[in-house]
């Protein structure tokens, strides 16, 4: 709310640009509360469009224009011409946020755990390959810490499987352990 102080004190005129900045700022706050409520009620669901990131992109784009406009007005008033990188950097980051807003769901779905009757498939990293394990290959599945399990194979080797990169990694680990017990694997 400190951003409205220059408007309230009369130091800055209420223009279309400043009105847009106030509206986008308030929208960002509303979307932040909405996002927190959504995460509390539906922790495993990701919306198709990350509205909070879109609002952040709008803030960055407006700030980019605002900076560029002030420098341009100063040059028209007689200030020497200078190259300003900050408005372009803000615009680039705003564009990055727009791309992120529309691809966030796809990025979060790249990490998954699929439990099946004959085994499970897991991808633990954004760019890692899919790891498939058959229940028949395992002798034991042991909890190591709140977000990791150790796989013991019939041929004697072991593998540590961590869910630390997952949102709700503890829940995924517990699902894997309970499913393994249901197929009589300890």
Order of alpha helices (4+ residues) and beta strands (2+ residues): alpha-alpha-alpha-alpha-beta-beta-beta-beta-beta-beta-alpha
